[in-house]
Amino acid sequence: MSALLWPKAGAWAPLYRTGGVAGILFVLFGLAALALYALNPPPVSGGGATLRFIDDHKASYIAQQILWLVPSLFGLVVFVALLIVLLPASPGLAVLGFAVGGASWTALLAVPVTSEGTLSLVYLSDQYAAAPDAGTRSAFVAAAEALVAENNTVSLAGALTPLGLLLISLPLRRGVLPHWAGWLGIVTGALGLASEALRFALPALYTVYGPLLWAWFAVVGVSLLRLARRTQADGTPGIRRPQKTPRGQGTT
């Protein structure tokens, strides 16, 4: 496997560097989205109120949805980098964590609905504002209510995200990255699963899970950047390369 995955020293350094940058961007995009949310908080409920709010804050709402959605791509890149880093330490858990976590980030990209809205509501808002009468507007309100309900429903992708984080963090405790990052990921993943299961009973859990998720991505991002520098300078850490037996000598 060493010859196949690591054909030469530093071969994976660009991937580690890209994963590190993606981890940092994951945090920065999330913080920017949170700042926009704090500046213009959307209405608590109601399809009509939501559509009117989007019409009044269209640029901010679109930017916020993009900032919530694009980090799913960054998360996928980080998990690809972690897969390669953790394969030597624990191939089974590394592949399992990547499969579950990668599926969650892919699902979030395929169904562009964030917990704070969706870009589909922008189209409905435009149609609602241009509707000639109350009867026509009511149809768009009903469609908006359905999307708002979807945002507030526990989804499989939402549950897979913390589960993938937990699984990928198990081999992280024994790999070449800081081992305490693995324990942070395990705690964060377990809390995320509880947050999804108790979304309506204990919504305050998200206020703890969210910052911990950002902290984990920041730690992993910085660690991957450092690993890229070490790998490029000294060869891939953690891989024991076969040594040639001197000619004329055998083993006993």
Summary of the structure (lengths in Angstrom):
residues: 252
radius of gyration: 22.5
end to end distance: 26.1
largest distance: 93.8
contacts: 834
relative contact order: 0.16
helix: 74%
strand: 2%
